[in-house]
Every structure is written in C-alpha cells, then in structure tokens.
Amino acid sequence: VYSELQAAPEGMTALDVFNKYYEAIGGVEAIGKVNSTIETGTMSVGPMTLEYEKKTKGDDKMLMSVKMGPQVFMKQIIDGPRGISEQMGTQVAMTDDELTEARMQLDMLSMLHLENYGMSAELKGIGQHNEQPVYVVDMMQDGKVVSTNYYDLASGLQVYSESTQDTPQGDMTITTSIKNYIE
C-alpha cells in the first residue's frame, strides 16, 4: 500500500537497505565465509500446517522440502549444474528459470549483485509492519514486482516478505514473517 509510505531519506537506495541488513546479520566478510546453512519454519495453507526445511552447502548444493508429518509434498534438489523438483513423488528436471531462482537462494550475498539473476530492486519508502517502521523494497524481474520485502529501520533485519506465484489454480500470495534470528 504505497500511498501510506513516507519518503526514504534523500539519496538512500535499496542497496543501502541491503548493506544495513548484511551488517545486521554479521557483515559481508563474515557471511562470505559461511559454507552451509539450515532454515526451518512452518507454513499455513488453509487449515494445514506444513513444515519447511532448507539446507545448503557451498554455492551449488541445496535440499529444500515441504512436508506434513512424514508426507513430503514438495522437494527441490540442486546438485551442481542440475536441479530436480519433486511434487508428491513425481520428479522433473528444473527449468533454467527455476535453476536461476534456486542459485539466487544459494547465494547468501545475492542482493549485492541482483543483475546476475536478472533482478533489480527499488526502495519504495518507509512503511509500518506490526507497528514498527520498516523500509519497503520491491524486488523486480523483467520490470514486474515479484516480491515486496520489509526491513526493520532500527535493526536492519528483514522482518516480512510478500510475493505472488502463478499456480494452476491461479495466483497465490505468499507471505513470510521472519523472526528469531539466531547467531
């Protein structure tokens, strides 16, 4: 809701927001030394709660899964130049666009060189999220907004994201709340 946004400080850009975020999570130099990550969380889809886990190693290996109990609904595997998507037990090779998106997820400093992934970013201004002031940054691909991300003004940490994905059932809005950063 851009009409409710205040202007960002004169001359400030999305890159400035990204640099503040990277500084908040340890700094570019320290992040560059990280060689593996684990992300976990839950997702709500209607009445269902799904478990999410993503593991990465280096800049060319990733395993991401979404499941409910022991039932795996979706899995993505990146191993070097190859990628596989699996849904309900059916595996298909990832498209070039899917591989590019996955490689961006593997790159912990991707926001510093979005052009490598056909992306750009624009700082829209200062808004509110949960009554806290946030920088609002649109991520774009081919001139189209693919996600809107919110970064806490005080800490620099990303706290929220909204995106839309095309699905066979139509557009689906995905919202992500990010909390509990752990060193």
KOLVEX-286180 format. One line per 8 residues: number of its first residue (from 1); for each residue x, y, z of N, C-alpha, C. Coordinates in Angstrom, 2 decimals. Layout:
NUM	X Y Z X Y Z X Y Z  ...
//
This chain:
1	0.86 -1.17 0.00 0.00 0.00 0.00 0.90 1.23 0.00  1.37 1.58 -1.18 2.38 2.61 -1.31 1.87 4.00 -0.93  0.57 4.25 -1.00 0.06 5.57 -0.66 0.30 5.90 0.82  0.52 4.90 1.64 0.76 5.11 3.07 2.24 5.24 3.40  3.10 5.16 2.41 4.53 5.20 2.66 5.03 6.63 2.81  6.02 6.78 3.67 6.75 8.04 3.78 7.98 7.92 2.90  8.50 9.05 2.50 9.71 9.04 1.67 10.90 8.54 2.49  11.77 7.79 1.85 13.04 7.38 2.46 13.96 8.58 2.49
9	14.99 8.55 3.31 15.94 9.67 3.34 16.50 9.95 1.94  16.70 11.22 1.65 17.22 11.65 0.35 18.49 10.88 -0.02  18.51 10.32 -1.23 19.69 9.62 -1.73 19.80 8.17 -1.31  18.95 7.71 -0.39 19.02 6.31 0.06 18.45 5.40 -1.01  19.07 4.23 -1.20 18.64 3.27 -2.21 18.39 1.89 -1.58  17.85 1.00 -2.38 17.66 -0.39 -1.93 19.00 -1.00 -1.53  20.06 -0.68 -2.25 21.39 -1.22 -1.93 21.81 -0.80 -0.52  21.49 0.41 -0.10 21.79 0.86 1.26 21.05 0.00 2.29
17	19.78 -0.31 1.99 18.99 -1.17 2.89 19.62 -2.56 2.96  20.00 -3.11 1.81 20.62 -4.43 1.79 21.93 -4.45 2.57  22.75 -3.41 2.41 24.01 -3.35 3.15 23.75 -3.29 4.66  22.73 -2.55 5.08 22.39 -2.49 6.51 21.94 -3.88 6.99  21.16 -4.57 6.18 20.73 -5.93 6.52 21.94 -6.86 6.68  22.84 -6.84 5.70 24.01 -7.71 5.78 24.86 -7.38 7.01  24.98 -6.09 7.33 25.73 -5.70 8.53 25.03 -6.25 9.79  23.69 -6.22 9.80 22.92 -6.69 10.96 23.08 -8.20 11.18
25	23.34 -8.95 10.12 23.48 -10.40 10.28 24.94 -10.85 10.32  25.85 -9.89 10.51 27.24 -10.27 10.73 28.26 -9.63 9.82  27.82 -8.98 8.77 28.74 -8.31 7.86 29.08 -9.16 6.64  29.35 -8.49 5.55 29.61 -9.14 4.26 30.80 -10.10 4.36  31.87 -9.68 5.04 33.05 -10.54 5.14 32.73 -11.85 5.85  32.03 -11.76 6.98 31.68 -12.97 7.73 30.71 -13.85 6.95  29.74 -13.24 6.30 28.76 -14.01 5.52 29.46 -14.74 4.38  30.45 -14.10 3.77 31.20 -14.71 2.69 31.94 -15.97 3.11
33	32.19 -16.13 4.41 32.89 -17.31 4.92 31.95 -18.47 5.26  30.64 -18.21 5.26 29.67 -19.27 5.58 29.61 -20.25 4.43  29.71 -21.56 4.73 29.67 -22.54 3.65 28.48 -23.48 3.72  27.64 -23.36 4.76 26.41 -24.15 4.81 25.39 -23.45 5.69  24.11 -23.68 5.39 23.03 -23.08 6.17 21.91 -24.09 6.35  21.10 -23.85 7.37 19.86 -24.61 7.59 18.78 -23.61 7.96  17.66 -23.64 7.24 16.49 -22.83 7.55 15.36 -23.79 7.88  14.59 -23.47 8.90 13.41 -24.26 9.22 12.26 -23.31 9.50
41	11.05 -23.81 9.32 9.88 -23.00 9.62 8.62 -23.78 9.38  7.51 -23.10 9.54 6.21 -23.69 9.27 5.47 -22.81 8.28  4.55 -23.43 7.55 3.73 -22.73 6.57 2.29 -23.10 6.85  1.41 -22.14 6.72 -0.02 -22.40 6.87 -0.68 -22.30 5.52  -1.39 -23.35 5.15 -2.16 -23.38 3.91 -3.56 -23.79 4.32  -4.45 -22.80 4.43 -5.79 -23.08 4.95 -5.65 -23.66 6.35  -6.31 -24.79 6.61 -6.23 -25.38 7.96 -4.97 -26.22 8.18  -4.17 -26.44 7.13 -2.99 -27.30 7.25 -1.76 -26.50 7.67
49	-0.94 -27.12 8.51 0.36 -26.56 8.86 1.42 -27.47 8.27  2.28 -26.89 7.45 3.34 -27.64 6.79 4.68 -27.27 7.38  5.61 -28.21 7.38 6.97 -27.98 7.86 7.87 -27.68 6.66  8.73 -26.70 6.84 9.64 -26.26 5.79 11.07 -26.43 6.29  11.94 -26.97 5.42 13.35 -27.07 5.77 14.17 -26.86 4.51  15.21 -26.05 4.63 16.13 -25.84 3.51 17.55 -25.95 4.03  18.35 -26.80 3.39 19.75 -26.96 3.73 20.56 -26.61 2.49  21.64 -25.85 2.71 22.53 -25.51 1.60 23.96 -25.84 1.97
57	24.75 -26.11 0.95 26.19 -26.35 1.15 26.91 -25.74 -0.04  27.87 -24.87 0.27 28.59 -24.19 -0.79 27.65 -23.35 -1.63  28.02 -23.11 -2.86 27.16 -22.31 -3.73 26.49 -23.16 -4.81  26.50 -24.49 -4.60 25.91 -25.32 -5.65 25.14 -26.54 -5.16  24.80 -26.58 -3.85 24.04 -27.71 -3.34 22.93 -27.21 -2.42  21.70 -27.72 -2.65 20.57 -27.34 -1.83 19.57 -28.49 -1.78  18.97 -28.66 -0.62 17.86 -29.58 -0.44 16.78 -28.82 0.30  15.63 -28.65 -0.32 14.52 -27.95 0.29 13.32 -28.88 0.27
65	12.61 -28.97 1.41 11.43 -29.82 1.44 10.30 -29.16 2.21  9.08 -29.48 1.80 7.87 -29.05 2.48 7.08 -30.32 2.75  6.73 -30.54 4.04 6.03 -31.77 4.38 5.04 -31.55 5.51  4.15 -32.48 5.65 3.21 -32.51 6.76 3.39 -33.88 7.41  3.96 -33.87 8.61 4.33 -35.13 9.24 5.36 -35.82 8.36  5.19 -37.12 8.12 6.16 -37.81 7.26 5.91 -37.62 5.76  4.75 -37.07 5.39 4.36 -36.91 3.98 5.08 -35.72 3.35  5.95 -35.97 2.37 6.66 -34.90 1.66 5.78 -34.45 0.50
73	5.42 -33.15 0.51 4.60 -32.60 -0.56 5.46 -32.08 -1.70  6.57 -31.47 -1.35 7.41 -30.87 -2.37 8.87 -30.94 -1.94  9.74 -31.15 -2.91 11.17 -31.18 -2.63 11.90 -30.60 -3.83  12.96 -29.85 -3.55 13.85 -29.36 -4.60 15.27 -29.76 -4.23  16.00 -30.25 -5.22 17.38 -30.64 -5.01 18.22 -29.97 -6.08  19.26 -29.26 -5.64 20.24 -28.68 -6.56 21.56 -29.38 -6.25  22.18 -29.92 -7.27 23.48 -30.56 -7.11 24.34 -30.13 -8.29  25.12 -29.09 -8.07 25.94 -28.57 -9.15 25.08 -27.96 -10.24
81	25.28 -28.38 -11.48 24.55 -27.76 -12.59 23.12 -28.30 -12.76  22.76 -29.32 -11.99 21.45 -29.95 -12.16 20.51 -29.60 -11.02  19.22 -29.61 -11.33 18.22 -29.39 -10.31 17.00 -30.25 -10.59  16.39 -30.75 -9.52 15.21 -31.59 -9.63 14.13 -31.03 -8.72  12.91 -30.96 -9.22 11.76 -30.62 -8.41 10.91 -31.88 -8.28  10.45 -32.13 -7.08 9.61 -33.30 -6.84 8.33 -32.84 -6.15  7.19 -33.26 -6.69 5.91 -32.99 -6.07 5.13 -34.28 -5.98  4.78 -34.62 -4.75 4.00 -35.83 -4.47 4.62 -37.06 -5.15
89	5.96 -37.15 -5.11 6.66 -38.32 -5.61 7.04 -38.27 -7.07  6.57 -37.27 -7.82 6.90 -37.15 -9.24 8.05 -36.16 -9.41  9.14 -36.63 -10.02 10.32 -35.79 -10.22 10.39 -35.26 -11.64  10.78 -33.98 -11.76 11.03 -33.38 -13.07 12.27 -32.51 -12.97  13.00 -32.41 -14.07 14.18 -31.54 -14.10 13.72 -30.08 -14.00  14.49 -29.29 -13.26 14.14 -27.88 -13.11 14.43 -27.14 -14.41  13.60 -26.13 -14.69 13.82 -25.28 -15.87 15.00 -24.34 -15.58  15.47 -23.68 -16.62 16.56 -22.71 -16.44 16.16 -21.61 -15.47
97	14.91 -21.12 -15.57 14.44 -20.07 -14.66 14.39 -20.57 -13.22  13.95 -21.80 -13.01 13.91 -22.38 -11.66 15.32 -22.54 -11.10  16.25 -22.97 -11.95 17.64 -23.10 -11.51 18.24 -21.74 -11.14  17.94 -20.71 -11.93 18.43 -19.36 -11.62 17.89 -18.90 -10.28  16.60 -19.10 -10.04 15.99 -18.71 -8.76 16.61 -19.48 -7.60  16.83 -20.77 -7.79 17.45 -21.58 -6.74 18.88 -21.14 -6.47  19.62 -20.82 -7.52 21.00 -20.37 -7.33 21.04 -19.03 -6.59  20.03 -18.21 -6.81 19.96 -16.95 -6.07 19.76 -17.23 -4.58
105	18.97 -18.25 -4.26 18.77 -18.64 -2.86 20.06 -19.17 -2.25  20.87 -19.81 -3.05 22.15 -20.34 -2.56 23.17 -19.24 -2.30  23.04 -18.12 -2.97 23.98 -17.02 -2.88 23.58 -16.13 -1.70  24.29 -16.25 -0.59 23.94 -15.51 0.61 24.12 -14.00 0.45  24.84 -13.57 -0.56 25.04 -12.14 -0.81 24.38 -11.71 -2.12  23.33 -12.42 -2.51 22.68 -12.20 -3.80 22.16 -10.78 -3.98  21.75 -10.14 -2.91 21.17 -8.80 -3.05 22.21 -7.76 -3.45  23.48 -8.09 -3.35 24.53 -7.16 -3.75 24.82 -7.24 -5.25
113	24.32 -8.29 -5.90 24.52 -8.42 -7.35 23.30 -9.07 -7.99  22.17 -8.40 -7.82 20.90 -8.89 -8.36 20.93 -9.07 -9.87  21.73 -8.23 -10.55 21.78 -8.31 -12.01 22.23 -9.68 -12.49  22.99 -10.42 -11.68 23.41 -11.78 -12.06 22.22 -12.72 -12.17  21.10 -12.34 -11.59 19.91 -13.20 -11.57 18.75 -12.57 -12.33  19.04 -11.54 -13.12 18.00 -10.87 -13.89 17.03 -10.10 -13.02  17.51 -9.64 -11.86 16.65 -8.96 -10.89 17.12 -7.52 -10.69  16.24 -6.71 -10.12 16.57 -5.37 -9.68 15.74 -5.07 -8.44
121	16.05 -3.99 -7.75 15.33 -3.64 -6.53 15.10 -2.14 -6.49  14.01 -1.75 -5.85 13.68 -0.34 -5.69 13.18 -0.09 -4.28  13.79 0.88 -3.61 13.33 1.30 -2.29 12.10 2.17 -2.50  10.95 1.71 -1.98 9.69 2.42 -2.17 9.45 3.48 -1.10  10.05 3.31 0.08 9.87 4.29 1.14 9.86 3.60 2.49  9.29 4.32 3.47 9.20 3.81 4.84 7.73 3.57 5.16  7.43 2.35 5.62 6.07 1.98 5.99 6.04 1.43 7.40  4.99 0.68 7.70 4.81 0.07 9.02 4.55 -1.42 8.86
129	5.12 -2.19 9.76 4.80 -3.62 9.86 4.75 -3.94 11.35  3.61 -4.46 11.80 3.41 -4.73 13.24 3.78 -3.50 14.08  3.35 -2.34 13.60 3.53 -1.07 14.31 5.00 -0.65 14.45  5.87 -1.26 13.67 7.29 -0.89 13.65 7.61 -0.27 12.29  8.43 0.79 12.27 8.81 1.38 10.99 9.75 0.45 10.21  9.47 0.32 8.92 10.24 -0.57 8.05 10.54 0.11 6.72  11.68 -0.25 6.14 11.95 0.11 4.75 11.20 -0.89 3.88  10.56 -0.40 2.82 9.81 -1.25 1.91 10.58 -1.29 0.58
137	10.97 -2.50 0.18 11.78 -2.67 -1.03 11.08 -3.66 -1.97  10.86 -3.21 -3.20 10.30 -4.09 -4.24 11.45 -4.78 -4.97  11.33 -6.09 -5.14 12.26 -6.87 -5.96 11.55 -7.10 -7.29  12.26 -6.83 -8.39 11.64 -6.90 -9.71 12.42 -7.78 -10.67  11.67 -8.40 -11.57 12.26 -9.19 -12.65 11.50 -8.81 -13.91  12.23 -8.46 -14.94 11.63 -8.03 -16.20 10.63 -6.90 -15.99  10.95 -5.98 -15.06 10.10 -4.83 -14.80 8.85 -5.10 -13.98  8.66 -6.34 -13.55 7.48 -6.73 -12.79 7.89 -7.01 -11.34
145	7.11 -6.51 -10.39 7.38 -6.76 -8.97 7.12 -8.24 -8.68  8.14 -8.94 -8.16 7.98 -10.35 -7.81 7.88 -10.55 -6.30  8.39 -9.57 -5.53 8.20 -9.62 -4.08 8.40 -8.23 -3.50  7.77 -8.03 -2.35 7.97 -6.81 -1.58 8.50 -7.23 -0.23  9.64 -6.65 0.15 10.33 -7.05 1.37 10.39 -5.88 2.34  10.33 -6.20 3.63 10.25 -5.20 4.68 11.42 -5.39 5.64  12.18 -4.30 5.88 13.38 -4.33 6.71 13.21 -3.34 7.86  13.39 -3.83 9.09 13.24 -3.00 10.28 14.21 -1.82 10.22
153	13.69 -0.60 10.44 14.54 0.59 10.39 15.64 0.55 11.43  15.31 0.12 12.65 16.28 0.16 13.74 17.36 -0.90 13.59  16.95 -2.14 13.36 17.92 -3.25 13.35 18.50 -3.52 11.97  17.76 -3.20 10.92 18.18 -3.54 9.56 17.75 -4.93 9.13  17.20 -5.73 10.05 16.81 -7.11 9.73 15.55 -7.16 8.87  15.52 -8.12 7.96 14.30 -8.35 7.19 13.28 -9.00 8.11  12.05 -8.47 8.11 11.04 -8.97 9.03 9.83 -9.57 8.32  9.68 -9.28 7.01 8.46 -9.73 6.33 8.69 -9.69 4.83
161	7.97 -10.54 4.12 8.04 -10.56 2.66 6.68 -10.98 2.10  6.32 -10.41 0.97 5.11 -10.79 0.25 5.49 -11.05 -1.20  4.97 -12.14 -1.75 5.19 -12.43 -3.16 3.97 -13.10 -3.73  3.90 -13.14 -5.05 2.80 -13.80 -5.74 3.39 -14.83 -6.68  2.83 -16.04 -6.65 3.28 -17.10 -7.56 2.11 -17.55 -8.43  2.43 -17.81 -9.69 1.44 -18.39 -10.59 1.30 -19.86 -10.27  0.08 -20.34 -10.12 -0.18 -21.75 -9.89 -1.27 -22.20 -10.85  -1.46 -23.50 -11.03 -2.55 -23.96 -11.90 -3.92 -23.47 -11.43
169	-4.05 -23.15 -10.15 -5.32 -22.67 -9.61 -5.43 -21.14 -9.67  -4.42 -20.47 -10.21 -4.40 -19.01 -10.27 -3.29 -18.46 -9.39  -3.22 -17.14 -9.30 -2.20 -16.50 -8.49 -2.38 -16.85 -7.01  -1.25 -17.09 -6.34 -1.25 -17.39 -4.91 -0.30 -16.41 -4.24  -0.81 -15.71 -3.21 0.02 -14.77 -2.46 0.72 -15.52 -1.33  2.02 -15.31 -1.23 2.82 -15.95 -0.19 3.36 -14.86 0.72  3.06 -14.98 2.00 3.59 -14.03 2.97 4.52 -14.79 3.91  5.63 -14.16 4.24 6.63 -14.78 5.10 6.98 -13.81 6.22
177	6.77 -14.25 7.46 7.23 -13.49 8.62 8.56 -14.09 9.05  9.54 -13.23 9.24 10.88 -13.70 9.60 11.18 -13.21 11.01  11.47 -14.16 11.88 11.77 -13.80 13.27 12.74 -14.80 13.86  13.13 -14.55 15.08 14.04 -15.45 15.80 15.37 -15.63 15.10  15.97 -14.53 14.68 17.34 -14.60 14.14 18.24 -15.13 15.24  19.07 -16.11 14.91 19.98 -16.71 15.88 21.40 -16.62 15.31  22.36 -16.22 16.15 23.73 -16.12 15.69 24.29 -17.49 15.36
//
